[in-house]
Amino acid sequence: MFTKFWTASKGGGSGLGLYIVSGLVKAHGGVVTVDDRPGGGARVVTAWPVAETGEDR
């Protein structure tokens, strides 16, 4: 699902969306997860790390 040109159906997508999302999130130290969505479909969640500011240190 996170590889280049992966598509689940013949819906007409390029297969690059989740590949790009995954690369950007991982490059910033985050995580992407995919779960079943209640009622059908998929739920894609991105978790990004929180940067510390000078006030938090």
N, CA, C, O and CB atoms as a CASP TS submission, in Angstrom:
PFRMAT TS
TARGET T0000
AUTHOR 0000-0000-0000
METHOD Language model
MODEL 1
PARENT N/A
ATOM      1  N   MET     1       0.815  -1.189   0.000  1.00  0.00           N
ATOM      2  CA  MET     1       0.000   0.000   0.000  1.00  0.00           C
ATOM      3  C   MET     1       0.860   1.254   0.000  1.00  0.00           C
ATOM      4  O   MET     1       0.452   2.280  -0.544  1.00  0.00           O
ATOM      5  CB  MET     1      -0.928  -0.003   1.191  1.00  0.00           C
ATOM      6  N   PHE     2       2.039   1.190   0.599  1.00  0.00           N
ATOM      7  CA  PHE     2       2.915   2.360   0.651  1.00  0.00           C
ATOM      8  C   PHE     2       4.033   2.282  -0.384  1.00  0.00           C
ATOM      9  O   PHE     2       5.022   3.008  -0.283  1.00  0.00           O
ATOM     10  CB  PHE     2       3.511   2.504   2.042  1.00  0.00           C
ATOM     11  N   THR     3       3.885   1.408  -1.378  1.00  0.00           N
ATOM     12  CA  THR     3       4.885   1.303  -2.432  1.00  0.00           C
ATOM     13  C   THR     3       4.431   2.119  -3.647  1.00  0.00           C
ATOM     14  O   THR     3       3.245   2.412  -3.798  1.00  0.00           O
ATOM     15  CB  THR     3       5.124  -0.183  -2.821  1.00  0.00           C
ATOM     16  N   LYS     4       5.372   2.476  -4.499  1.00  0.00           N
ATOM     17  CA  LYS     4       5.053   3.250  -5.703  1.00  0.00           C
ATOM     18  C   LYS     4       4.077   2.492  -6.585  1.00  0.00           C
ATOM     19  O   LYS     4       4.212   1.286  -6.787  1.00  0.00           O
ATOM     20  CB  LYS     4       6.328   3.579  -6.491  1.00  0.00           C
ATOM     21  N   PHE     5       3.108   3.201  -7.101  1.00  0.00           N
ATOM     22  CA  PHE     5       2.164   2.716  -8.095  1.00  0.00           C
ATOM     23  C   PHE     5       1.225   1.617  -7.604  1.00  0.00           C
ATOM     24  O   PHE     5       0.642   0.903  -8.420  1.00  0.00           O
ATOM     25  CB  PHE     5       2.910   2.222  -9.264  1.00  0.00           C
ATOM     26  N   TRP     6       1.066   1.465  -6.278  1.00  0.00           N
ATOM     27  CA  TRP     6       0.154   0.463  -5.730  1.00  0.00           C
ATOM     28  C   TRP     6      -1.268   0.996  -5.819  1.00  0.00           C
ATOM     29  O   TRP     6      -1.548   2.113  -5.383  1.00  0.00           O
ATOM     30  CB  TRP     6       0.522   0.107  -4.258  1.00  0.00           C
ATOM     31  N   THR     7      -2.157   0.201  -6.382  1.00  0.00           N
ATOM     32  CA  THR     7      -3.573   0.563  -6.418  1.00  0.00           C
ATOM     33  C   THR     7      -4.396  -0.646  -6.017  1.00  0.00           C
ATOM     34  O   THR     7      -4.030  -1.784  -6.312  1.00  0.00           O
ATOM     35  CB  THR     7      -3.990   1.074  -7.825  1.00  0.00           C
ATOM     36  N   ALA     8      -5.500  -0.398  -5.350  1.00  0.00           N
ATOM     37  CA  ALA     8      -6.373  -1.473  -4.885  1.00  0.00           C
ATOM     38  C   ALA     8      -7.435  -1.821  -5.919  1.00  0.00           C
ATOM     39  O   ALA     8      -8.016  -2.905  -5.872  1.00  0.00           O
ATOM     40  CB  ALA     8      -7.037  -1.083  -3.573  1.00  0.00           C
ATOM     41  N   SER     9      -7.686  -0.926  -6.832  1.00  0.00           N
ATOM     42  CA  SER     9      -8.738  -1.160  -7.820  1.00  0.00           C
ATOM     43  C   SER     9      -8.396  -0.447  -9.113  1.00  0.00           C
ATOM     44  O   SER     9      -7.320   0.132  -9.257  1.00  0.00           O
ATOM     45  CB  SER     9     -10.107  -0.690  -7.292  1.00  0.00           C
ATOM     46  N   LYS    10      -9.314  -0.499 -10.033  1.00  0.00           N
ATOM     47  CA  LYS    10      -9.119   0.167 -11.322  1.00  0.00           C
ATOM     48  C   LYS    10      -9.766   1.545 -11.306  1.00  0.00           C
ATOM     49  O   LYS    10     -10.301   1.996 -12.319  1.00  0.00           O
ATOM     50  CB  LYS    10      -9.700  -0.684 -12.470  1.00  0.00           C
ATOM     51  N   GLY    11      -9.718   2.218 -10.150  1.00  0.00           N
ATOM     52  CA  GLY    11     -10.374   3.496  -9.980  1.00  0.00           C
ATOM     53  C   GLY    11      -9.717   4.666 -10.672  1.00  0.00           C
ATOM     54  O   GLY    11     -10.310   5.743 -10.740  1.00  0.00           O
ATOM     55  N   GLY    12      -8.515   4.495 -11.187  1.00  0.00           N
ATOM     56  CA  GLY    12      -7.898   5.560 -11.956  1.00  0.00           C
ATOM     57  C   GLY    12      -6.862   6.380 -11.233  1.00  0.00           C
ATOM     58  O   GLY    12      -6.409   7.386 -11.780  1.00  0.00           O
ATOM     59  N   GLY    13      -6.456   6.006 -10.024  1.00  0.00           N
ATOM     60  CA  GLY    13      -5.412   6.752  -9.334  1.00  0.00           C
ATOM     61  C   GLY    13      -4.036   6.373  -9.856  1.00  0.00           C
ATOM     62  O   GLY    13      -3.875   5.357 -10.532  1.00  0.00           O
ATOM     63  N   SER    14      -3.051   7.193  -9.540  1.00  0.00           N
ATOM     64  CA  SER    14      -1.680   6.929  -9.996  1.00  0.00           C
ATOM     65  C   SER    14      -0.943   5.964  -9.086  1.00  0.00           C
ATOM     66  O   SER    14       0.077   5.400  -9.482  1.00  0.00           O
ATOM     67  CB  SER    14      -0.903   8.224 -10.090  1.00  0.00           C
ATOM     68  N   GLY    15      -1.442   5.764  -7.871  1.00  0.00           N
ATOM     69  CA  GLY    15      -0.762   4.883  -6.934  1.00  0.00           C
ATOM     70  C   GLY    15       0.407   5.545  -6.238  1.00  0.00           C
ATOM     71  O   GLY    15       1.284   4.858  -5.714  1.00  0.00           O
ATOM     72  N   LEU    16       0.436   6.863  -6.224  1.00  0.00           N
ATOM     73  CA  LEU    16       1.554   7.575  -5.592  1.00  0.00           C
ATOM     74  C   LEU    16       1.174   8.292  -4.298  1.00  0.00           C
ATOM     75  O   LEU    16       2.060   8.670  -3.533  1.00  0.00           O
ATOM     76  CB  LEU    16       2.121   8.575  -6.558  1.00  0.00           C
ATOM     77  N   GLY    17      -0.096   8.485  -4.036  1.00  0.00           N
ATOM     78  CA  GLY    17      -0.528   9.289  -2.886  1.00  0.00           C
ATOM     79  C   GLY    17       0.000   8.801  -1.548  1.00  0.00           C
ATOM     80  O   GLY    17       0.666   9.557  -0.841  1.00  0.00           O
ATOM     81  N   LEU    18      -0.281   7.552  -1.184  1.00  0.00           N
ATOM     82  CA  LEU    18       0.166   7.037   0.110  1.00  0.00           C
ATOM     83  C   LEU    18       1.669   6.823   0.146  1.00  0.00           C
ATOM     84  O   LEU    18       2.276   6.887   1.216  1.00  0.00           O
ATOM     85  CB  LEU    18      -0.544   5.735   0.428  1.00  0.00           C
ATOM     86  N   TYR    19       2.280   6.571  -1.007  1.00  0.00           N
ATOM     87  CA  TYR    19       3.736   6.462  -1.086  1.00  0.00           C
ATOM     88  C   TYR    19       4.381   7.791  -0.682  1.00  0.00           C
ATOM     89  O   TYR    19       5.332   7.814   0.100  1.00  0.00           O
ATOM     90  CB  TYR    19       4.178   6.054  -2.517  1.00  0.00           C
ATOM     91  N   ILE    20       3.859   8.890  -1.218  1.00  0.00           N
ATOM     92  CA  ILE    20       4.393  10.223  -0.907  1.00  0.00           C
ATOM     93  C   ILE    20       4.116  10.585   0.551  1.00  0.00           C
ATOM     94  O   ILE    20       5.001  11.079   1.251  1.00  0.00           O
ATOM     95  CB  ILE    20       3.779  11.287  -1.847  1.00  0.00           C
ATOM     96  N   VAL    21       2.894  10.339   1.004  1.00  0.00           N
ATOM     97  CA  VAL    21       2.541  10.625   2.406  1.00  0.00           C
ATOM     98  C   VAL    21       3.463   9.868   3.345  1.00  0.00           C
ATOM     99  O   VAL    21       4.002  10.448   4.288  1.00  0.00           O
ATOM    100  CB  VAL    21       1.067  10.249   2.691  1.00  0.00           C
ATOM    101  N   SER    22       3.647   8.584   3.098  1.00  0.00           N
ATOM    102  CA  SER    22       4.493   7.760   3.954  1.00  0.00           C
ATOM    103  C   SER    22       5.928   8.293   3.997  1.00  0.00           C
ATOM    104  O   SER    22       6.532   8.371   5.067  1.00  0.00           O
ATOM    105  CB  SER    22       4.484   6.309   3.464  1.00  0.00           C
ATOM    106  N   GLY    23       6.464   8.653   2.845  1.00  0.00           N
ATOM    107  CA  GLY    23       7.828   9.171   2.791  1.00  0.00           C
ATOM    108  C   GLY    23       7.991  10.466   3.566  1.00  0.00           C
ATOM    109  O   GLY    23       8.971  10.638   4.290  1.00  0.00           O
ATOM    110  N   LEU    24       7.040  11.376   3.419  1.00  0.00           N
ATOM    111  CA  LEU    24       7.115  12.656   4.140  1.00  0.00           C
ATOM    112  C   LEU    24       6.987  12.467   5.649  1.00  0.00           C
ATOM    113  O   LEU    24       7.744  13.053   6.422  1.00  0.00           O
ATOM    114  CB  LEU    24       6.021  13.604   3.646  1.00  0.00           C
ATOM    115  N   VAL    25       6.028  11.648   6.060  1.00  0.00           N
ATOM    116  CA  VAL    25       5.814  11.432   7.495  1.00  0.00           C
ATOM    117  C   VAL    25       7.030  10.760   8.122  1.00  0.00           C
ATOM    118  O   VAL    25       7.484  11.176   9.188  1.00  0.00           O
ATOM    119  CB  VAL    25       4.551  10.578   7.735  1.00  0.00           C
ATOM    120  N   LYS    26       7.562   9.729   7.475  1.00  0.00           N
ATOM    121  CA  LYS    26       8.736   9.026   8.008  1.00  0.00           C
ATOM    122  C   LYS    26       9.965   9.927   8.034  1.00  0.00           C
ATOM    123  O   LYS    26      10.769   9.844   8.962  1.00  0.00           O
ATOM    124  CB  LYS    26       9.029   7.774   7.177  1.00  0.00           C
ATOM    125  N   ALA    27      10.123  10.786   7.030  1.00  0.00           N
ATOM    126  CA  ALA    27      11.266  11.699   6.987  1.00  0.00           C
ATOM    127  C   ALA    27      11.261  12.668   8.167  1.00  0.00           C
ATOM    128  O   ALA    27      12.312  13.164   8.573  1.00  0.00           O
ATOM    129  CB  ALA    27      11.265  12.478   5.677  1.00  0.00           C
ATOM    130  N   HIS    28      10.085  12.933   8.710  1.00  0.00           N
ATOM    131  CA  HIS    28       9.967  13.842   9.847  1.00  0.00           C
ATOM    132  C   HIS    28       9.839  13.102  11.175  1.00  0.00           C
ATOM    133  O   HIS    28       9.532  13.711  12.200  1.00  0.00           O
ATOM    134  CB  HIS    28       8.776  14.751   9.656  1.00  0.00           C
ATOM    135  N   GLY    29      10.073  11.786  11.159  1.00  0.00           N
ATOM    136  CA  GLY    29      10.051  11.009  12.390  1.00  0.00           C
ATOM    137  C   GLY    29       8.677  10.545  12.815  1.00  0.00           C
ATOM    138  O   GLY    29       8.496  10.149  13.966  1.00  0.00           O
ATOM    139  N   GLY    30       7.707  10.579  11.926  1.00  0.00           N
ATOM    140  CA  GLY    30       6.344  10.186  12.256  1.00  0.00           C
ATOM    141  C   GLY    30       6.015   8.775  11.809  1.00  0.00           C
ATOM    142  O   GLY    30       6.876   8.037  11.329  1.00  0.00           O
ATOM    143  N   VAL    31       4.752   8.416  11.976  1.00  0.00           N
ATOM    144  CA  VAL    31       4.270   7.076  11.649  1.00  0.00           C
ATOM    145  C   VAL    31       2.929   7.191  10.932  1.00  0.00           C
ATOM    146  O   VAL    31       2.110   8.048  11.265  1.00  0.00           O
ATOM    147  CB  VAL    31       4.139   6.200  12.930  1.00  0.00           C
ATOM    148  N   VAL    32       2.710   6.323   9.948  1.00  0.00           N
ATOM    149  CA  VAL    32       1.429   6.228   9.248  1.00  0.00           C
ATOM    150  C   VAL    32       0.837   4.864   9.554  1.00  0.00           C
ATOM    151  O   VAL    32       1.522   3.849   9.430  1.00  0.00           O
ATOM    152  CB  VAL    32       1.594   6.443   7.700  1.00  0.00           C
ATOM    153  N   THR    33      -0.439   4.831   9.954  1.00  0.00           N
ATOM    154  CA  THR    33      -1.119   3.559  10.186  1.00  0.00           C
ATOM    155  C   THR    33      -2.413   3.526   9.378  1.00  0.00           C
ATOM    156  O   THR    33      -3.018   4.559   9.093  1.00  0.00           O
ATOM    157  CB  THR    33      -1.409   3.350  11.699  1.00  0.00           C
ATOM    158  N   VAL    34      -2.817   2.315   9.019  1.00  0.00           N
ATOM    159  CA  VAL    34      -4.053   2.117   8.273  1.00  0.00           C
ATOM    160  C   VAL    34      -4.874   1.071   9.000  1.00  0.00           C
ATOM    161  O   VAL    34      -4.373  -0.007   9.317  1.00  0.00           O
ATOM    162  CB  VAL    34      -3.772   1.688   6.797  1.00  0.00           C
ATOM    163  N   ASP    35      -6.137   1.383   9.266  1.00  0.00           N
ATOM    164  CA  ASP    35      -7.064   0.476   9.940  1.00  0.00           C
ATOM    165  C   ASP    35      -8.358   0.413   9.141  1.00  0.00           C
ATOM    166  O   ASP    35      -8.606   1.235   8.259  1.00  0.00           O
ATOM    167  CB  ASP    35      -7.340   0.936  11.405  1.00  0.00           C
ATOM    168  N   ASP    36      -9.176  -0.582   9.468  1.00  0.00           N
ATOM    169  CA  ASP    36     -10.516  -0.634   8.894  1.00  0.00           C
ATOM    170  C   ASP    36     -11.360   0.487   9.472  1.00  0.00           C
ATOM    171  O   ASP    36     -11.274   0.788  10.662  1.00  0.00           O
ATOM    172  CB  ASP    36     -11.179  -2.004   9.158  1.00  0.00           C
ATOM    173  N   ARG    37     -12.166   1.097   8.639  1.00  0.00           N
ATOM    174  CA  ARG    37     -13.078   2.142   9.096  1.00  0.00           C
ATOM    175  C   ARG    37     -14.429   1.506   9.378  1.00  0.00           C
ATOM    176  O   ARG    37     -14.913   0.701   8.582  1.00  0.00           O
ATOM    177  CB  ARG    37     -13.206   3.290   8.043  1.00  0.00           C
ATOM    178  N   PRO    38     -15.042   1.857  10.501  1.00  0.00           N
ATOM    179  CA  PRO    38     -16.379   1.326  10.771  1.00  0.00           C
ATOM    180  C   PRO    38     -17.325   1.673   9.614  1.00  0.00           C
ATOM    181  O   PRO    38     -17.373   2.823   9.177  1.00  0.00           O
ATOM    182  CB  PRO    38     -16.931   1.887  12.114  1.00  0.00           C
ATOM    183  N   GLY    39     -18.052   0.713   9.134  1.00  0.00           N
ATOM    184  CA  GLY    39     -18.952   0.942   8.009  1.00  0.00           C
ATOM    185  C   GLY    39     -18.311   0.677   6.663  1.00  0.00           C
ATOM    186  O   GLY    39     -18.974   0.806   5.634  1.00  0.00           O
ATOM    187  N   GLY    40     -17.033   0.310   6.641  1.00  0.00           N
ATOM    188  CA  GLY    40     -16.347  -0.005   5.391  1.00  0.00           C
ATOM    189  C   GLY    40     -15.297   1.025   5.041  1.00  0.00           C
ATOM    190  O   GLY    40     -15.332   2.160   5.517  1.00  0.00           O
ATOM    191  N   GLY    41     -14.382   0.623   4.220  1.00  0.00           N
ATOM    192  CA  GLY    41     -13.318   1.522   3.800  1.00  0.00           C
ATOM    193  C   GLY    41     -12.109   1.440   4.707  1.00  0.00           C
ATOM    194  O   GLY    41     -11.952   0.491   5.476  1.00  0.00           O
ATOM    195  N   ALA    42     -11.262   2.441   4.609  1.00  0.00           N
ATOM    196  CA  ALA    42     -10.025   2.471   5.379  1.00  0.00           C
ATOM    197  C   ALA    42      -9.897   3.787   6.126  1.00  0.00           C
ATOM    198  O   ALA    42     -10.457   4.809   5.731  1.00  0.00           O
ATOM    199  CB  ALA    42      -8.814   2.258   4.466  1.00  0.00           C
ATOM    200  N   ARG    43      -9.157   3.734   7.199  1.00  0.00           N
ATOM    201  CA  ARG    43      -8.855   4.927   8.000  1.00  0.00           C
ATOM    202  C   ARG    43      -7.337   5.069   8.032  1.00  0.00           C
ATOM    203  O   ARG    43      -6.645   4.198   8.558  1.00  0.00           O
ATOM    204  CB  ARG    43      -9.461   4.825   9.468  1.00  0.00           C
ATOM    205  N   VAL    44      -6.819   6.146   7.481  1.00  0.00           N
ATOM    206  CA  VAL    44      -5.378   6.403   7.447  1.00  0.00           C
ATOM    207  C   VAL    44      -5.073   7.486   8.472  1.00  0.00           C
ATOM    208  O   VAL    44      -5.652   8.571   8.434  1.00  0.00           O
ATOM    209  CB  VAL    44      -4.899   6.831   6.011  1.00  0.00           C
ATOM    210  N   VAL    45      -4.156   7.181   9.390  1.00  0.00           N
ATOM    211  CA  VAL    45      -3.818   8.111  10.467  1.00  0.00           C
ATOM    212  C   VAL    45      -2.329   8.429  10.399  1.00  0.00           C
ATOM    213  O   VAL    45      -1.499   7.525  10.297  1.00  0.00           O
ATOM    214  CB  VAL    45      -4.194   7.519  11.860  1.00  0.00           C
ATOM    215  N   THR    46      -1.997   9.705  10.456  1.00  0.00           N
ATOM    216  CA  THR    46      -0.594  10.114  10.531  1.00  0.00           C
ATOM    217  C   THR    46      -0.318  10.661  11.919  1.00  0.00           C
ATOM    218  O   THR    46      -1.105  11.440  12.457  1.00  0.00           O
ATOM    219  CB  THR    46      -0.253  11.173   9.441  1.00  0.00           C
ATOM    220  N   ALA    47       0.798  10.254  12.494  1.00  0.00           N
ATOM    221  CA  ALA    47       1.230  10.753  13.808  1.00  0.00           C
ATOM    222  C   ALA    47       2.574  11.448  13.607  1.00  0.00           C
ATOM    223  O   ALA    47       3.563  10.821  13.228  1.00  0.00           O
ATOM    224  CB  ALA    47       1.339   9.582  14.878  1.00  0.00           C
ATOM    225  N   TRP    48       2.591  12.748  13.867  1.00  0.00           N
ATOM    226  CA  TRP    48       3.794  13.563  13.688  1.00  0.00           C
ATOM    227  C   TRP    48       4.390  13.876  15.051  1.00  0.00           C
ATOM    228  O   TRP    48       3.646  14.113  16.003  1.00  0.00           O
ATOM    229  CB  TRP    48       3.475  14.876  12.912  1.00  0.00           C
ATOM    230  N   PRO    49       5.718  13.882  15.171  1.00  0.00           N
ATOM    231  CA  PRO    49       6.328  14.251  16.449  1.00  0.00           C
ATOM    232  C   PRO    49       6.117  15.748  16.725  1.00  0.00           C
ATOM    233  O   PRO    49       5.995  16.556  15.804  1.00  0.00           O
ATOM    234  CB  PRO    49       7.844  13.907  16.449  1.00  0.00           C
ATOM    235  N   VAL    50       6.079  16.078  17.972  1.00  0.00           N
ATOM    236  CA  VAL    50       5.898  17.472  18.377  1.00  0.00           C
ATOM    237  C   VAL    50       7.269  18.075  18.676  1.00  0.00           C
ATOM    238  O   VAL    50       8.042  17.518  19.455  1.00  0.00           O
ATOM    239  CB  VAL    50       4.954  17.582  19.624  1.00  0.00           C
ATOM    240  N   ALA    51       7.560  19.194  18.063  1.00  0.00           N
ATOM    241  CA  ALA    51       8.848  19.860  18.278  1.00  0.00           C
ATOM    242  C   ALA    51       8.816  20.611  19.600  1.00  0.00           C
ATOM    243  O   ALA    51       7.801  21.189  19.988  1.00  0.00           O
ATOM    244  CB  ALA    51       9.178  20.829  17.108  1.00  0.00           C
ATOM    245  N   GLU    52       9.932  20.586  20.264  1.00  0.00           N
ATOM    246  CA  GLU    52      10.042  21.359  21.495  1.00  0.00           C
ATOM    247  C   GLU    52      10.388  22.798  21.150  1.00  0.00           C
ATOM    248  O   GLU    52      11.199  23.051  20.259  1.00  0.00           O
ATOM    249  CB  GLU    52      11.106  20.749  22.445  1.00  0.00           C
ATOM    250  N   THR    53       9.785  23.721  21.842  1.00  0.00           N
ATOM    251  CA  THR    53      10.125  25.131  21.651  1.00  0.00           C
ATOM    252  C   THR    53      11.089  25.537  22.746  1.00  0.00           C
ATOM    253  O   THR    53      11.296  24.794  23.705  1.00  0.00           O
ATOM    254  CB  THR    53       8.850  26.038  21.662  1.00  0.00           C
ATOM    255  N   GLY    54      11.667  26.686  22.609  1.00  0.00           N
ATOM    256  CA  GLY    54      12.599  27.175  23.619  1.00  0.00           C
ATOM    257  C   GLY    54      11.973  27.266  25.000  1.00  0.00           C
ATOM    258  O   GLY    54      12.666  27.111  26.006  1.00  0.00           O
ATOM    259  N   GLU    55      10.661  27.518  25.061  1.00  0.00           N
ATOM    260  CA  GLU    55       9.981  27.646  26.341  1.00  0.00           C
ATOM    261  C   GLU    55       9.798  26.297  27.035  1.00  0.00           C
ATOM    262  O   GLU    55       9.693  26.240  28.260  1.00  0.00           O
ATOM    263  CB  GLU    55       8.637  28.311  26.144  1.00  0.00           C
ATOM    264  N   ASP    56       9.758  25.200  26.252  1.00  0.00           N
ATOM    265  CA  ASP    56       9.506  23.878  26.809  1.00  0.00           C
ATOM    266  C   ASP    56      10.774  23.211  27.344  1.00  0.00           C
ATOM    267  O   ASP    56      10.686  22.204  28.046  1.00  0.00           O
ATOM    268  CB  ASP    56       8.873  22.999  25.762  1.00  0.00           C
ATOM    269  N   ARG    57      11.925  23.742  27.031  1.00  0.00           N
ATOM    270  CA  ARG    57      13.178  23.070  27.411  1.00  0.00           C
ATOM    271  C   ARG    57      13.599  23.380  28.802  1.00  0.00           C
ATOM    272  O   ARG    57      14.631  22.887  29.258  1.00  0.00           O
ATOM    273  CB  ARG    57      14.275  23.444  26.483  1.00  0.00           C
TER
END
